[in-house]
Amino acid sequence: MSTTMIPPVVDAPDPDAPLVDPRFRVRRLEVRRSARRRRRRIWWGIFSFLAVAAVAVGVLASPLVAVTELAVSGSSHLTADEVRAASGLRVGEPMVLVDAQGAVDGIGSLPWVARVRVARRWPRRVELNIVERRPMAVLAIGPRRWVVGEGGVVVAAATAADAQLLLVTMPESTSPDAGGRLSRPDSLAVAMVAALPSSLRPRIVGAVVSDSGEVVVNLNCGAEIDFGPPTLMEQKFLAAEAMLGGSVDLAGLTRLDVRVPGDPRIERGGSCR
């Protein structure tokens, strides 16, 4: 039995097909290889970036750069522990997770604090710097005694250590709590008392603020100075200093009225000299 071999079918080249320059085929191969290399470089770049970022995050979140010190400065009435507690920060937390704005808000809510700044000092230190309100006077409201600071903020209950501050008797309708703020008229009246010149201080034992916000200062001889509303303070102070400076006979003084600083008036009938 004979086997017939079937020849393979070979397509004959189309005589009408355009000839392709071999240089074009070489160029296409080069372009494809270049594109593959570029894609590999891009992927390697992305992988390297993610690897470095992962390592960096791991390092920043590790105990190597955790908070080891919360340094407090600027406090005198507040303790460092009170400031740290209000900040909400803690030793041992990663530096990268320190909530500086939250710490500012927390510390700033303390009545004594006027301004606060929180700064990270890498790798492990956080600085809590505060500026406290200057105490202006002790408010006497009925049986209660409060220290009021700048801005009319009631900062704390008064203690024996606050005896050097002038005592200002306020209307009983004034009912602040620690952290509260006086009304603007009351705040201005207290600010006027706090601003009394040093030349008058030795004579003064206290002050009274009326319901309408007018200021009367009590002298140690039993007389008083009526300053009226807390306006024209500099002129009123100068008028009081001139009247009490020795050039005016103060015998029997009961009341010095400087509400109109250009026309001060004296009332007599007491024992002041």
Secondary structure, DSSP 8 states (H G I E B T S, - for coil): --------------TTS----HHHHHHHHHHHHHHHHHHHHHHHHHHHHHHHHHHHHHHHTSGGGB--EEEEES-SSS-HHHHHHHHT--TTSBGGG--HHHHHHHHHTSTTEEEEEEEEETTTEEEEEEEE--EEEEEEETTEEEEEEGGGEEEEE--GGGTTS-EEE--TT----TT-B--HHHHHHHHHHHT--TTTGGGEEEEEE-TT--EEEEETTS-EEEEESS-SHHHHHHHHHHHHSSSS--TTEEEEE-SSTTS-EEEE-S-B-
